[in-house]
Amino acid sequence: MTYAVAILNYNGSILLRKFISKVVKNCSDAVIYLIDNNSTDSSVEFINKNYPDIIIIKLNNNYGYAKGYNEAVKYIDEDVIIFLNNDAVFLDSDSFSTIKKTFESNEMISIAQPRILDYNNQDKYEYAGASGGYLDFLGYPFCRGRILGNIEKSDKYNTTREIFWASGSCFIIRKSIFKLLNGFDEDFFCHMEEIDLCWRLKNLDSSYKIITIGKANVYHVGGGTMQYGGNRKNYLNFRNSLVMLIKNLPKKYFIFSLFLRLIFDLFILIFSVLLFRFGLSFSILSAYYFNILNFRKSLSKRKKGLGSYKYFICFSILINYYFFGKKTFSSIK
């Protein structure tokens, strides 16, 4: 079985200079690709000059995460692909070896992630993925090790287990599965496309396994490519989350879940106005405007015969967090 590490990059020269040598050292058995989203900095020149063995896939536009990787996979021949953010890094070789052993141990393991730890505070998980992702009934995502803004210490949740979605910061997938699902939904651009892909896989056949690998670690800067809490990020998260729900919700939950999601988002909108967070308010309104205009397009992407696969592990992560004070994964699951 062969492995590729595919690093998506847009104007990430500083990050590449900081992390690429460690990735090369600790993933020595993998073919390493740099997928460049038409950078205008010195990223490509730096890799060409210093790492001639890295294969560069130069795209002619900034296609974002979804289309960027979709285009790149056309040129990647390896069996298992590790989609790695340019602000994420393997700091040891054992983690990559563990990933290999895990995929070779069970052919039904289709998608995985390592534990995502905070590069700048390594005794804590990192926001974007922690030790594996889940959804509540309304489609709000949270992680094993990160509930909303509460990030837990990394000495917990170090076992391998099934999860609902794997983090895009280090997203590991068999190429055959990626092709089976026709890749990421390019309309997402970035954010939530990895959750959408995992959900589509489970809707296709719930026997495919999505796991977190408890003995493998990747360290992530977080916000290195798009700042947490920024208006653009908030807009994409709200917009793409709604698109994902329209596409993937089981028929029996469809109307009820979307209606409740509207109510909860309305409360978030009201509080954002009261707290003078007008950027967040505008992001939510813009996300709903987009989804109203594109509702039929998103609806057309629903697959026929969506079953009743249970995609959620609790009704509302917001109620658990704010009303019941459940701020750790272990208190919810």
DRENDO-1510 file (C-alpha; in Angstrom, 1 decimal, always signed):
<recs>
REC; n; res; u; v; w
REC; 1; MET; +0.0; +0.0; +0.0 .
REC; 2; THR; +1.4; +3.4; -1.0 .
REC; 3; TYR; +0.9; +6.8; +0.8 .
REC; 4; ALA; +0.9; +10.4; -0.2 .
REC; 5; VAL; +1.1; +13.6; +1.9 .
REC; 6; ALA; -0.7; +16.3; +0.0 .
REC; 7; ILE; -0.2; +19.8; +1.3 .
REC; 8; LEU; -2.5; +22.5; +0.1 .
REC; 9; ASN; -0.9; +25.9; +0.0 .
REC; 10; TYR; -1.8; +29.5; -0.8 .
REC; 11; ASN; +0.8; +32.2; -0.1 .
REC; 12; GLY; +2.1; +30.0; +2.8 .
REC; 13; SER; +5.8; +30.5; +2.3 .
REC; 14; ILE; +6.4; +31.4; +5.9 .
REC; 15; LEU; +4.6; +28.2; +7.1 .
REC; 16; LEU; +6.3; +26.0; +4.6 .
REC; 17; ARG; +9.7; +27.3; +5.7 .
REC; 18; LYS; +8.8; +26.5; +9.3 .
REC; 19; PHE; +7.2; +23.0; +8.8 .
REC; 20; ILE; +8.1; +21.3; +5.5 .
REC; 21; SER; +11.5; +19.9; +6.7 .
REC; 22; LYS; +9.8; +18.1; +9.6 .
REC; 23; VAL; +7.1; +16.7; +7.3 .
REC; 24; VAL; +9.7; +15.4; +4.9 .
REC; 25; LYS; +11.7; +13.9; +7.8 .
REC; 26; ASN; +8.8; +12.2; +9.6 .
REC; 27; CYS; +6.9; +11.0; +6.6 .
REC; 28; SER; +9.9; +9.4; +4.8 .
REC; 29; ASP; +7.9; +6.6; +3.2 .
REC; 30; ALA; +5.3; +8.9; +1.6 .
REC; 31; VAL; +5.4; +10.7; -1.7 .
REC; 32; ILE; +5.0; +14.4; -0.8 .
REC; 33; TYR; +3.0; +16.8; -2.9 .
REC; 34; LEU; +2.6; +20.6; -2.7 .
REC; 35; ILE; -0.7; +21.7; -4.2 .
REC; 36; ASP; -0.3; +25.4; -4.8 .
REC; 37; ASN; -3.5; +27.4; -5.3 .
REC; 38; ASN; -1.8; +30.0; -7.5 .
REC; 39; SER; +0.3; +31.6; -4.8 .
REC; 40; THR; +1.8; +35.0; -5.4 .
REC; 41; ASP; +4.6; +34.7; -2.8 .
REC; 42; SER; +7.8; +32.6; -3.0 .
REC; 43; SER; +6.2; +29.3; -1.9 .
REC; 44; VAL; +6.8; +27.4; -5.2 .
REC; 45; GLU; +10.3; +28.8; -5.6 .
REC; 46; PHE; +11.3; +27.8; -2.1 .
REC; 47; ILE; +10.1; +24.2; -2.5 .
REC; 48; ASN; +11.7; +23.9; -6.0 .
REC; 49; LYS; +15.1; +25.1; -4.7 .
REC; 50; ASN; +15.2; +23.3; -1.4 .
REC; 51; TYR; +13.1; +20.2; -1.8 .
REC; 52; PRO; +13.4; +18.9; -5.4 .
REC; 53; ASP; +11.8; +15.5; -4.4 .
REC; 54; ILE; +8.5; +17.2; -3.5 .
REC; 55; ILE; +6.1; +17.0; -6.4 .
REC; 56; ILE; +4.5; +20.4; -7.1 .
REC; 57; ILE; +1.0; +20.6; -8.6 .
REC; 58; LYS; +0.6; +24.2; -9.6 .
REC; 59; LEU; -3.0; +25.3; -10.0 .
REC; 60; ASN; -4.0; +28.3; -12.1 .
REC; 61; ASN; -6.4; +29.8; -9.6 .
REC; 62; ASN; -7.1; +29.9; -5.8 .
REC; 63; TYR; -9.6; +27.1; -5.8 .
REC; 64; GLY; -9.9; +26.9; -2.0 .
REC; 65; TYR; -9.7; +23.6; -0.1 .
REC; 66; ALA; -12.4; +21.6; -1.9 .
REC; 67; LYS; -11.6; +22.2; -5.5 .
REC; 68; GLY; -7.9; +22.5; -4.8 .
REC; 69; TYR; -7.7; +19.0; -3.5 .
REC; 70; ASN; -10.2; +17.7; -6.1 .
REC; 71; GLU; -7.9; +18.9; -8.9 .
REC; 72; ALA; -4.8; +17.6; -7.2 .
REC; 73; VAL; -6.0; +14.1; -6.7 .
REC; 74; LYS; -6.2; +13.7; -10.4 .
REC; 75; TYR; -2.4; +13.6; -10.4 .
REC; 76; ILE; -1.9; +11.5; -7.2 .
REC; 77; ASP; -1.5; +7.8; -7.7 .
REC; 78; GLU; -1.0; +6.6; -4.1 .
REC; 79; ASP; -3.5; +4.4; -2.3 .
REC; 80; VAL; -3.9; +6.5; +0.8 .
REC; 81; ILE; -3.7; +10.3; +0.8 .
REC; 82; ILE; -3.1; +12.5; +3.8 .
REC; 83; PHE; -4.5; +15.9; +3.2 .
REC; 84; LEU; -2.3; +18.1; +5.4 .
REC; 85; ASN; -2.8; +21.8; +6.0 .
REC; 86; ASN; +0.4; +23.9; +5.5 .
REC; 87; ASP; +0.0; +25.1; +9.1 .
REC; 88; ALA; +0.1; +21.5; +10.4 .
REC; 89; VAL; +3.1; +19.2; +11.0 .
REC; 90; PHE; +4.1; +15.7; +12.1 .
REC; 91; LEU; +6.8; +16.1; +14.9 .
REC; 92; ASP; +7.6; +12.4; +15.1 .
REC; 93; SER; +7.9; +9.5; +12.7 .
REC; 94; ASP; +5.9; +7.1; +14.9 .
REC; 95; SER; +2.7; +8.9; +14.1 .
REC; 96; PHE; +3.0; +8.3; +10.4 .
REC; 97; SER; +4.0; +4.7; +11.0 .
REC; 98; THR; +0.9; +4.2; +13.2 .
REC; 99; ILE; -1.3; +5.7; +10.4 .
REC; 100; LYS; +0.1; +3.2; +8.0 .
REC; 101; LYS; -0.4; +0.2; +10.3 .
REC; 102; THR; -3.9; +1.3; +11.0 .
REC; 103; PHE; -5.0; +1.5; +7.4 .
REC; 104; GLU; -3.3; -1.8; +6.6 .
REC; 105; SER; -5.0; -3.6; +9.5 .
REC; 106; ASN; -8.6; -3.1; +8.3 .
REC; 107; GLU; -9.8; -2.5; +4.7 .
REC; 108; MET; -13.1; -1.0; +6.0 .
REC; 109; ILE; -11.2; +1.9; +7.5 .
REC; 110; SER; -11.9; +4.5; +4.9 .
REC; 111; ILE; -11.3; +7.9; +6.5 .
REC; 112; ALA; -9.2; +8.9; +9.6 .
REC; 113; GLN; -7.5; +11.6; +11.4 .
REC; 114; PRO; -4.8; +11.7; +14.0 .
REC; 115; ARG; -5.2; +13.6; +17.2 .
REC; 116; ILE; -4.9; +17.3; +16.4 .
REC; 117; LEU; -2.8; +19.1; +19.0 .
REC; 118; ASP; -2.1; +22.8; +19.4 .
REC; 119; TYR; +1.4; +23.5; +18.1 .
REC; 120; ASN; +1.8; +26.5; +20.4 .
REC; 121; ASN; +0.4; +24.8; +23.5 .
REC; 122; GLN; +1.1; +21.2; +23.1 .
REC; 123; ASP; -0.6; +20.0; +26.2 .
REC; 124; LYS; -3.9; +21.0; +24.7 .
REC; 125; TYR; -6.0; +19.9; +21.7 .
REC; 126; GLU; -6.4; +22.3; +18.8 .
REC; 127; TYR; -9.8; +23.7; +17.9 .
REC; 128; ALA; -9.9; +22.3; +14.4 .
REC; 129; GLY; -10.5; +18.6; +15.0 .
REC; 130; ALA; -9.1; +17.7; +18.4 .
REC; 131; SER; -9.6; +13.9; +18.7 .
REC; 132; GLY; -12.4; +13.5; +16.2 .
REC; 133; GLY; -15.6; +15.2; +15.2 .
REC; 134; TYR; -19.3; +14.8; +15.8 .
REC; 135; LEU; -22.6; +16.6; +15.1 .
REC; 136; ASP; -25.6; +17.4; +17.2 .
REC; 137; PHE; -29.2; +17.0; +15.9 .
REC; 138; LEU; -29.1; +20.5; +14.5 .
REC; 139; GLY; -25.9; +20.0; +12.6 .
REC; 140; TYR; -23.6; +22.0; +14.9 .
REC; 141; PRO; -20.2; +20.4; +14.9 .
REC; 142; PHE; -18.0; +19.7; +18.0 .
REC; 143; CYS; -15.1; +17.5; +18.8 .
REC; 144; ARG; -13.8; +14.9; +21.2 .
REC; 145; GLY; -11.6; +17.3; +23.1 .
REC; 146; ARG; -13.3; +20.6; +22.0 .
REC; 147; ILE; -16.8; +21.7; +22.8 .
REC; 148; LEU; -17.6; +25.1; +21.3 .
REC; 149; GLY; -14.7; +27.3; +22.6 .
REC; 150; ASN; -13.7; +25.0; +25.5 .
REC; 151; ILE; -10.5; +23.1; +24.5 .
REC; 152; GLU; -9.4; +20.2; +26.7 .
REC; 153; LYS; -6.0; +18.9; +27.6 .
REC; 154; SER; -4.4; +16.4; +25.3 .
REC; 155; ASP; -3.8; +13.7; +27.9 .
REC; 156; LYS; -7.4; +12.6; +27.3 .
REC; 157; TYR; -9.1; +10.8; +24.4 .
REC; 158; ASN; -6.0; +9.0; +23.2 .
REC; 159; THR; -7.7; +5.8; +22.1 .
REC; 160; THR; -8.6; +4.8; +18.5 .
REC; 161; ARG; -12.4; +4.8; +18.0 .
REC; 162; GLU; -15.0; +5.6; +15.4 .
REC; 163; ILE; -16.1; +9.2; +14.9 .
REC; 164; PHE; -18.5; +10.9; +12.6 .
REC; 165; TRP; -16.2; +13.3; +10.8 .
REC; 166; ALA; -12.4; +13.8; +10.5 .
REC; 167; SER; -10.7; +17.1; +10.5 .
REC; 168; GLY; -9.6; +18.7; +7.3 .
REC; 169; SER; -6.4; +19.9; +8.9 .
REC; 170; CYS; -5.1; +16.3; +8.6 .
REC; 171; PHE; -7.7; +14.3; +6.7 .
REC; 172; ILE; -6.6; +10.8; +5.7 .
REC; 173; ILE; -8.6; +8.9; +3.0 .
REC; 174; ARG; -8.2; +6.0; +0.7 .
REC; 175; LYS; -8.1; +7.3; -2.9 .
REC; 176; SER; -10.7; +4.7; -3.9 .
REC; 177; ILE; -13.2; +6.2; -1.4 .
REC; 178; PHE; -12.4; +9.7; -2.5 .
REC; 179; LYS; -13.1; +8.8; -6.1 .
REC; 180; LEU; -16.3; +6.8; -5.1 .
REC; 181; LEU; -17.7; +10.0; -3.5 .
REC; 182; ASN; -16.5; +12.2; -6.4 .
REC; 183; GLY; -14.3; +14.2; -4.0 .
REC; 184; PHE; -15.3; +17.2; -2.0 .
REC; 185; ASP; -18.3; +19.4; -2.9 .
REC; 186; GLU; -16.6; +22.3; -4.7 .
REC; 187; ASP; -19.4; +24.7; -3.9 .
REC; 188; PHE; -18.2; +24.7; -0.3 .
REC; 189; PHE; -14.9; +26.4; -1.3 .
REC; 190; CYS; -13.5; +25.7; +2.2 .
REC; 191; HIS; -14.9; +24.8; +5.7 .
REC; 192; MET; -17.3; +21.9; +6.3 .
REC; 193; GLU; -16.5; +20.1; +3.1 .
REC; 194; GLU; -14.8; +17.3; +5.0 .
REC; 195; ILE; -17.9; +16.8; +7.3 .
REC; 196; ASP; -20.1; +16.8; +4.2 .
REC; 197; LEU; -17.9; +14.1; +2.6 .
REC; 198; CYS; -17.9; +12.0; +5.7 .
REC; 199; TRP; -21.7; +12.2; +6.0 .
REC; 200; ARG; -22.1; +11.3; +2.3 .
REC; 201; LEU; -19.9; +8.2; +3.0 .
REC; 202; LYS; -22.1; +7.1; +5.9 .
REC; 203; ASN; -25.2; +7.7; +3.9 .
REC; 204; LEU; -23.8; +5.6; +1.1 .
REC; 205; ASP; -22.9; +2.7; +3.4 .
REC; 206; SER; -22.6; +3.0; +7.2 .
REC; 207; SER; -20.3; +0.0; +7.4 .
REC; 208; TYR; -17.4; +2.2; +6.1 .
REC; 209; LYS; -15.3; +3.3; +9.1 .
REC; 210; ILE; -14.3; +6.8; +10.0 .
REC; 211; ILE; -11.9; +6.8; +12.9 .
REC; 212; THR; -9.5; +8.9; +15.0 .
REC; 213; ILE; -6.1; +7.2; +15.5 .
REC; 214; GLY; -5.3; +7.7; +19.2 .
REC; 215; LYS; -1.6; +7.0; +19.0 .
REC; 216; ALA; -0.9; +9.4; +16.1 .
REC; 217; ASN; -0.4; +13.1; +16.6 .
REC; 218; VAL; -0.3; +16.1; +14.3 .
REC; 219; TYR; +0.4; +19.6; +15.6 .
REC; 220; HIS; -1.7; +22.5; +14.1 .
REC; 221; VAL; -1.1; +26.2; +14.4 .
REC; 222; GLY; -4.8; +26.9; +14.0 .
REC; 223; GLY; -6.0; +30.0; +12.2 .
REC; 224; GLY; -2.8; +29.9; +10.1 .
REC; 225; THR; -4.8; +29.9; +6.8 .
REC; 226; MET; -8.0; +31.8; +8.0 .
REC; 227; GLN; -8.3; +33.5; +11.4 .
REC; 228; TYR; -10.7; +31.9; +13.9 .
REC; 229; GLY; -13.7; +34.1; +14.5 .
REC; 230; GLY; -13.2; +36.2; +11.4 .
REC; 231; ASN; -16.2; +37.3; +9.4 .
REC; 232; ARG; -15.3; +35.3; +6.3 .
REC; 233; LYS; -14.8; +32.2; +8.3 .
REC; 234; ASN; -18.1; +32.6; +10.2 .
REC; 235; TYR; -19.9; +33.2; +6.9 .
REC; 236; LEU; -18.5; +30.0; +5.4 .
REC; 237; ASN; -19.2; +28.0; +8.5 .
REC; 238; PHE; -22.9; +29.0; +8.7 .
REC; 239; ARG; -23.4; +28.9; +4.9 .
REC; 240; ASN; -21.8; +25.5; +4.4 .
REC; 241; SER; -23.4; +23.9; +7.5 .
REC; 242; LEU; -26.8; +24.7; +6.1 .
REC; 243; VAL; -25.9; +23.4; +2.7 .
REC; 244; MET; -24.6; +20.2; +4.3 .
REC; 245; LEU; -27.9; +19.7; +6.2 .
REC; 246; ILE; -30.0; +20.2; +3.1 .
REC; 247; LYS; -27.9; +17.7; +1.3 .
REC; 248; ASN; -27.6; +15.0; +3.9 .
REC; 249; LEU; -30.4; +15.0; +6.5 .
REC; 250; PRO; -32.4; +11.9; +6.6 .
REC; 251; LYS; -35.9; +12.4; +5.3 .
REC; 252; LYS; -37.6; +11.9; +8.6 .
REC; 253; TYR; -35.6; +14.6; +10.3 .
REC; 254; PHE; -35.4; +17.0; +7.4 .
REC; 255; ILE; -38.1; +19.6; +8.1 .
REC; 256; PHE; -37.8; +19.4; +11.9 .
REC; 257; SER; -34.1; +19.7; +12.1 .
REC; 258; LEU; -33.9; +22.6; +9.6 .
REC; 259; PHE; -36.7; +24.5; +11.4 .
REC; 260; LEU; -35.0; +24.1; +14.8 .
REC; 261; ARG; -31.7; +25.1; +13.3 .
REC; 262; LEU; -33.3; +28.3; +12.0 .
REC; 263; ILE; -34.6; +29.1; +15.5 .
REC; 264; PHE; -31.2; +28.5; +17.1 .
REC; 265; ASP; -29.4; +30.6; +14.5 .
REC; 266; LEU; -32.0; +33.3; +15.0 .
REC; 267; PHE; -31.1; +33.4; +18.7 .
REC; 268; ILE; -27.4; +33.6; +17.8 .
REC; 269; LEU; -28.2; +36.4; +15.5 .
REC; 270; ILE; -30.1; +38.3; +18.2 .
REC; 271; PHE; -27.3; +37.9; +20.8 .
REC; 272; SER; -24.7; +39.0; +18.2 .
REC; 273; VAL; -26.6; +42.2; +17.7 .
REC; 274; LEU; -27.0; +42.8; +21.5 .
REC; 275; LEU; -23.3; +42.2; +22.0 .
REC; 276; PHE; -22.4; +44.6; +19.1 .
REC; 277; ARG; -20.8; +41.7; +17.1 .
REC; 278; PHE; -22.2; +43.1; +13.9 .
REC; 279; GLY; -19.7; +41.2; +11.7 .
REC; 280; LEU; -21.1; +37.9; +13.0 .
REC; 281; SER; -24.7; +39.2; +12.5 .
REC; 282; PHE; -23.9; +40.1; +8.9 .
REC; 283; SER; -22.2; +36.7; +8.3 .
REC; 284; ILE; -25.3; +34.8; +9.5 .
REC; 285; LEU; -27.7; +36.9; +7.4 .
REC; 286; SER; -25.4; +36.5; +4.4 .
REC; 287; ALA; -25.3; +32.7; +4.9 .
REC; 288; TYR; -29.1; +32.5; +5.0 .
REC; 289; TYR; -29.4; +34.8; +2.0 .
REC; 290; PHE; -27.1; +32.5; +0.0 .
REC; 291; ASN; -29.1; +29.4; +1.1 .
REC; 292; ILE; -32.4; +30.9; +0.2 .
REC; 293; LEU; -31.1; +31.7; -3.3 .
REC; 294; ASN; -29.5; +28.2; -3.7 .
REC; 295; PHE; -31.9; +26.0; -1.8 .
REC; 296; ARG; -33.1; +24.2; -5.0 .
REC; 297; LYS; -29.5; +23.6; -6.1 .
REC; 298; SER; -28.6; +22.1; -2.7 .
REC; 299; LEU; -31.7; +20.1; -2.6 .
REC; 300; SER; -30.9; +18.6; -6.0 .
REC; 301; LYS; -27.7; +17.1; -4.5 .
REC; 302; ARG; -29.6; +14.9; -2.1 .
REC; 303; LYS; -29.2; +11.3; -3.0 .
REC; 304; LYS; -32.4; +9.2; -3.5 .
REC; 305; GLY; -33.3; +6.8; -0.7 .
REC; 306; LEU; -31.4; +8.5; +2.1 .
REC; 307; GLY; -32.0; +6.3; +5.1 .
REC; 308; SER; -32.4; +7.1; +8.8 .
REC; 309; TYR; -28.7; +6.9; +9.7 .
REC; 310; LYS; -28.2; +8.5; +13.1 .
REC; 311; TYR; -25.7; +11.3; +12.4 .
REC; 312; PHE; -26.0; +12.9; +15.9 .
REC; 313; ILE; -24.9; +11.9; +19.4 .
REC; 314; CYS; -26.9; +14.6; +21.3 .
REC; 315; PHE; -29.8; +16.9; +20.6 .
REC; 316; SER; -28.1; +20.3; +21.1 .
REC; 317; ILE; -24.5; +21.0; +22.0 .
REC; 318; LEU; -25.5; +24.6; +22.7 .
REC; 319; ILE; -28.1; +23.6; +25.3 .
REC; 320; ASN; -25.6; +21.1; +26.9 .
REC; 321; TYR; -23.0; +23.8; +27.1 .
REC; 322; TYR; -24.9; +26.9; +28.1 .
REC; 323; PHE; -27.8; +25.5; +30.2 .
REC; 324; PHE; -26.4; +22.3; +31.6 .
REC; 325; GLY; -22.7; +23.4; +31.9 .
REC; 326; LYS; -21.5; +20.3; +30.0 .
REC; 327; LYS; -18.2; +21.7; +28.5 .
REC; 328; THR; -16.3; +18.5; +28.0 .
REC; 329; PHE; -16.8; +15.6; +25.6 .
REC; 330; SER; -16.9; +13.0; +28.3 .
REC; 331; SER; -19.8; +14.8; +30.0 .
REC; 332; ILE; -21.9; +14.6; +26.9 .
REC; 333; LYS; -21.1; +11.2; +25.5 .
</recs>
